[in-house]
Amino acid sequence: MSGALAAALLAEPSSLPVRPVPRYFAVLLGTERVVQIRSSATGQQVGRLASPVGQFFSGVAETADGRRLLVAAQPDSACRTSLYWVSLDPAGQPGPLRPTSVKAVQGTLSSRALAMTPDGSVIAFSAYYCDGTGTVEILNLRTGSQAEWTTELSDDVESMALSANGSVLSVSGTE
């Protein structure tokens, strides 16, 4: 373990950088047709994003400042997932879906298996392809670099988290 890492792990909690709580957070409802935008201060819904006609949302993640969402949408009848950016205005109202630079994934994203760095420059997701194979992917949207691991467990990934700089991915799931 490097000295810097050890120092960071052993630092007093008060000496660690504290990120402010974002104004808003996103909730993907069980119906998967709507993403609710809620106030972090009150928990009340302040906005909502409906899925495009004939599609459903399969994942959502937000930047640390709560100003942008990354949403995954799939057609009802196709094994393909597209990733979109959504900006939130100061009142928490979502703007239109804007395609990311990531080409459509030829599979379905595992529920809750979408993560990104606080600034949104690195994203990770778990996908289950139409042919039955699975993958975990990390994409750096600034550099275009990509890492991919094939797995039989991608459909069982329950959650993912990326470190602030995108260098560490944590995955939890079931077998």
C-alpha positions as CSV (number, residue, x, y, z in Angstrom):
1,M,0.0,0.0,0.0
2,S,1.4,3.4,-0.9
3,G,2.1,5.9,1.8
4,A,-0.4,8.4,0.3
5,L,-3.2,5.7,0.2
6,A,-2.4,4.6,3.8
7,A,-2.5,8.3,4.9
8,A,-5.9,8.8,3.2
9,L,-7.3,5.6,4.7
10,L,-6.1,6.5,8.2
11,A,-7.0,10.2,8.1
12,E,-9.3,11.7,10.6
13,P,-12.8,12.0,9.0
14,S,-12.8,15.8,9.6
15,S,-9.6,16.1,7.5
16,L,-11.1,14.3,4.4
17,P,-12.6,16.5,1.7
18,V,-16.4,16.8,2.0
19,R,-18.6,17.1,-1.0
20,P,-21.7,19.1,-0.6
21,V,-25.0,17.3,-0.9
22,P,-26.4,17.7,-4.4
23,R,-29.6,19.7,-4.6
24,Y,-31.4,16.8,-6.3
25,F,-31.3,13.1,-6.7
26,A,-32.9,10.7,-9.2
27,V,-35.2,7.7,-8.4
28,L,-35.9,5.1,-11.0
29,L,-39.4,3.8,-10.2
30,G,-40.3,0.2,-10.3
31,T,-42.4,0.8,-13.4
32,E,-39.2,1.8,-15.2
33,R,-41.1,4.3,-17.3
34,V,-40.4,7.4,-15.1
35,V,-37.4,8.8,-13.4
36,Q,-38.4,11.1,-10.5
37,I,-36.2,14.1,-9.6
38,R,-36.4,14.7,-5.8
39,S,-35.1,17.5,-3.6
40,S,-32.2,16.4,-1.4
41,A,-33.4,18.8,1.3
42,T,-37.0,17.7,1.5
43,G,-37.3,14.4,-0.4
44,Q,-40.2,15.8,-2.3
45,Q,-40.5,15.2,-6.1
46,V,-39.7,18.4,-8.0
47,G,-39.5,17.0,-11.5
48,R,-40.0,13.8,-13.6
49,L,-38.6,12.4,-16.8
50,A,-40.7,10.1,-18.8
51,S,-39.1,7.4,-21.0
52,P,-39.4,7.8,-24.7
53,V,-42.5,6.2,-26.3
54,G,-41.9,2.4,-26.7
55,Q,-38.9,2.4,-24.3
56,F,-38.2,1.9,-20.7
57,F,-35.4,3.1,-18.4
58,S,-33.1,0.4,-17.1
59,G,-30.7,2.6,-15.1
60,V,-29.9,6.0,-13.8
61,A,-26.9,7.7,-12.2
62,E,-26.2,11.3,-11.3
63,T,-23.1,13.5,-11.2
64,A,-21.9,14.6,-7.8
65,D,-23.3,18.1,-8.2
66,G,-26.7,16.7,-9.1
67,R,-26.9,18.8,-12.3
68,R,-26.7,15.9,-14.8
69,L,-28.2,12.5,-15.1
70,L,-27.0,9.5,-17.1
71,V,-30.0,7.3,-18.0
72,A,-30.1,4.0,-19.9
73,A,-33.1,3.4,-22.1
74,Q,-34.2,0.3,-23.9
75,P,-36.8,-0.4,-26.6
76,D,-39.6,-2.6,-25.4
77,S,-39.0,-5.2,-28.1
78,A,-35.3,-5.0,-28.8
79,C,-32.2,-6.2,-27.0
80,R,-30.3,-2.8,-27.2
81,T,-29.6,-0.1,-24.7
82,S,-28.8,3.5,-25.3
83,L,-27.2,5.9,-22.8
84,Y,-28.4,9.5,-22.6
85,W,-27.4,12.7,-20.7
86,V,-30.1,14.8,-19.1
87,S,-29.4,18.2,-17.6
88,L,-31.4,19.5,-14.7
89,D,-32.3,23.2,-14.5
90,P,-32.0,25.1,-11.2
91,A,-35.5,24.1,-10.2
92,G,-34.8,20.4,-10.8
93,Q,-36.7,20.1,-14.1
94,P,-35.1,17.7,-16.6
95,G,-34.2,18.9,-20.1
96,P,-34.3,16.6,-23.2
97,L,-32.5,13.3,-23.5
98,R,-29.2,13.9,-25.3
99,P,-27.3,10.9,-26.7
100,T,-23.9,10.2,-25.1
101,S,-20.8,9.4,-27.3
102,V,-21.2,5.8,-26.3
103,K,-22.6,3.6,-29.1
104,A,-25.7,1.6,-28.3
105,V,-25.0,-1.5,-26.2
106,Q,-26.3,-4.7,-27.9
107,G,-27.8,-6.0,-24.7
108,T,-29.8,-5.0,-21.7
109,L,-28.2,-3.2,-18.7
110,S,-28.5,-5.0,-15.4
111,S,-30.9,-3.2,-13.1
112,R,-29.0,-0.8,-10.9
113,A,-25.7,-1.6,-12.6
114,L,-24.8,1.9,-13.8
115,A,-22.2,4.1,-12.2
116,M,-20.1,7.1,-13.0
117,T,-17.4,9.4,-11.5
118,P,-18.6,12.5,-9.7
119,D,-17.8,14.7,-12.8
120,G,-19.4,12.1,-15.3
121,S,-16.2,11.6,-17.2
122,V,-16.0,7.9,-16.6
123,I,-18.9,5.5,-16.6
124,A,-19.3,1.8,-15.8
125,F,-22.1,-0.6,-16.5
126,S,-23.0,-4.3,-16.5
127,A,-24.8,-5.6,-19.5
128,Y,-26.4,-8.9,-20.4
129,Y,-26.1,-9.5,-24.1
130,C,-28.8,-11.1,-26.3
131,D,-26.6,-14.2,-26.9
132,G,-26.6,-14.9,-23.1
133,T,-23.1,-13.6,-22.3
134,G,-22.4,-10.7,-20.0
135,T,-19.9,-8.0,-19.6
136,V,-18.8,-5.3,-17.2
137,E,-17.5,-2.2,-19.0
138,I,-15.7,1.0,-18.0
139,L,-15.6,3.8,-20.5
140,N,-13.6,7.1,-20.2
141,L,-15.7,9.6,-22.1
142,R,-12.8,12.1,-22.3
143,T,-10.1,9.8,-23.7
144,G,-12.3,7.2,-25.4
145,S,-10.4,4.4,-23.5
146,Q,-12.4,1.3,-22.6
147,A,-12.0,-1.8,-20.4
148,E,-14.3,-4.8,-20.6
149,W,-14.6,-8.1,-18.7
150,T,-16.8,-10.9,-19.8
151,T,-18.7,-12.6,-17.1
152,E,-21.5,-15.1,-16.5
153,L,-22.7,-13.0,-13.6
154,S,-23.5,-9.7,-15.2
155,D,-27.3,-10.2,-15.0
156,D,-26.8,-10.7,-11.2
157,V,-24.9,-7.5,-10.6
158,E,-26.8,-5.6,-8.0
159,S,-24.8,-2.4,-7.6
160,M,-21.7,-0.6,-8.9
161,A,-19.7,2.3,-7.7
162,L,-16.7,4.1,-9.2
163,S,-14.0,6.0,-7.3
164,A,-13.8,9.7,-7.8
165,N,-11.0,9.4,-10.4
166,G,-12.5,6.3,-12.1
167,S,-9.5,4.1,-11.2
168,V,-11.4,1.7,-8.9
169,L,-14.7,-0.1,-9.6
170,S,-16.7,-1.8,-6.9
171,V,-19.3,-4.4,-7.9
172,S,-21.7,-6.4,-5.7
173,G,-24.0,-9.1,-6.8
174,T,-25.3,-12.6,-6.3
175,E,-24.4,-15.9,-7.8
